[in-house]
Amino acid sequence: MSTIKGEDITETIRAALQYIAVYHAPDYIRRLSDAYRREESPAARDAIGQILQSARMAALGNRPVCQDTGMVTVFARLGQSATISGNRTLEQCINDGVRLAYLDAGNPLRASMVADPIFGRRNTRDNTPAVTHVESCLGDTLELMVAAKGGGSENKARYTMLNPAAPVADWVVETVAGLGAGWCPPGVISVGVGGSAEKAMLLAKRALMDEIDMHELIERGPDTAEEELRIELYHRINDLGIGAQGLGGLTTVVDVKVSSYPTHAASKPVALMPQCAANRHAKVTLTGAGPVYLDPPDLSLWPEIDGGAAEGTLRRVNVDTLTKAEMADWQPGETLLLSGHILTGRDAAHRRISEILARGEALPFSLRGRVIYYVGPVDPVGSEVVGPAGPTTSTRMDGYTQMMLDQGLLSMIGKAERGSDTVERIAKAGATYLIAVGGAAVLVSRAIHGARMVAFEDLGMEAVREFEVRDMPVTVAVDSSGQSVHRLGPARWRREPTASGA
Ligand SMILES: O=C(O)C[C@H](O)C(=O)O
């Protein structure tokens, strides 16, 4: 029998969330470093280099690896001989830990959770509630698996009910091929098969928290059919050529997980869950002896990356004087260094803009001749003007793009591909779409030297701000003639399958 104090659970969750916000898991850093060394696609190699460089800065500076500090998911296994003392439920103890972690004065994390998701979508301001799953088990300990999952990768979770005879591998490969880059590869794809619809999803989510071990598995060889399937999927997904950030390259996944459970004879539920480059999770076990803290990782694992492309050869752009004629010269895949003033705005700001325009009212700021950055930054601390501030998935802004272009917008900065209609609209307007590297949020924020609130302050991280940037590195993803690196890159790096379908 053991008694675990409620306050120890809260403190353990607080500490674990602060830890995983700042330190990439060492297994991921190791495999990403391998991928960096192996990558032959210059654009993908540069993107991986930026993620590694940014991860190092985050670890050394005690700041979040990504501006999207995630939705907290906890898998708890409570021993039947353990009791939790105090007058709060396990969920309440966990949510109190989330609140403390995200409102930490020294290292505030971004509050991303919105209540009333169908209508009001009001930010809860402290990132509560967590999504908690509790399972009972034998023993007298409380095991907590804690993750902080980014919205971009969660959005790409997929589910299907296959016919019992249909191959899982083909569905997974086809589905990943159609996901785009919003889930921020290179990462992990997890597949849950069996049980019921919700069980398959849980299997996939839970397996994302297991150590990355594809490297070891390939080296020792598969012992089971599931391990064979993992290896097959790993090769077939990487053969798709999607590459880091969807730019085309050798590594899309550093691991593939497969997890299964008995199911109904009529059913074959399959869930697919991607994990982005901000691979944040930890496992802790409370025994009743107080809160549990994780040891800081050995930071010599975090490789130092040189600056990449020679800065002197890159095109420098003053966004304050930018014209369509100047943009017409930009090449797809070209790296630009932006300086000047850019607006920020993402989902909620675009919705607010569309409501204002629908009422026939004037916007509180002008979009004419401006560049907008799709970002929801972390609040600053100390001498920072802004916290980590990497891009969000642009595809969600596609439905608003014509409206923004009609207001005179020149260019947009985000991450991942745009829909084909949007690419056409961008080209028709002689506008452009640029990308920054998702998962390199600390690195991007170093180029931001000023930040001021412009409008919609009530939207929190989704408010419209103006950033003053100096030499902010971005890549031309859609040029003014409508050429898209997200089409050209993967087509160039796609390989003939190295493993056959199962
Ligand atoms: O919310 C964000 O800042 C990013 C989001 O996780 C995304 O990948 O689109």
The ligand as a Tripos MOL2 file, in Angstrom:
@<TRIPOS>MOLECULE
LIG
    9     8     1     0     0
SMALL
NO_CHARGES

@<TRIPOS>ATOM
      1 O1         -0.0120   26.7220  -32.9800 O.co2     1 LIG1
      2 C1          1.0840   26.8430  -33.5220 C.2       1 LIG1
      3 O2          1.8640   27.7790  -33.2520 O.co2     1 LIG1
      4 C2          1.5640   25.8770  -34.5610 C.3       1 LIG1
      5 C3          0.7130   24.6860  -34.7660 C.3       1 LIG1
      6 O3          1.1440   23.6400  -33.9400 O.3       1 LIG1
      7 C4          0.8610   24.2130  -36.1700 C.2       1 LIG1
      8 O4          1.7650   23.4050  -36.4050 O.co2     1 LIG1
      9 O5          0.1170   24.6410  -37.0330 O.co2     1 LIG1
@<TRIPOS>BOND
     1     1     2 2
     2     2     3 1
     3     2     4 1
     4     4     5 1
     5     5     6 1
     6     5     7 1
     7     7     8 2
     8     7     9 1
@<TRIPOS>SUBSTRUCTURE
     1 LIG1         1 GROUP 0 **** ****
